Amino acid sequence: MKVIAIAIILLTGGLLIYGVEDMPGWGDPDSPASSHVSPKYIKEALGKTATPNMVTAVLGDYRGYDTMGETAVIFTAGIGCILMLRKKRKGEGD
């Protein structure tokens, strides 16, 4: 069973390393994100969101559902940790 787990881990790691080779360089101005996505946000952010701060416009309006989902996951994890680590009272969970 350990051999299968190690093989899966090595295969997954190899695929991730192979996939990284096709990514653009860090800070590359010719990358797709810099040449297609960023100019659209810069041009349209104020008109579509009525928010003068571009970071707030992207996080609050364009990525609002994503940010809300991340917040819900972190909240759920926090509640789970609190419930697992709380002290038991006498007579509780004998």
Secondary structure, DSSP 8 states (H G I E B T S, - for coil): -HHHHHHHHHHHHHHHHHHHTTS--TT-TTSHIIIIIHHHHHHHHHHHH--S-HHHHIIIIITHHHHHHHHHHHHHHHHHHHHHHS---TTS--
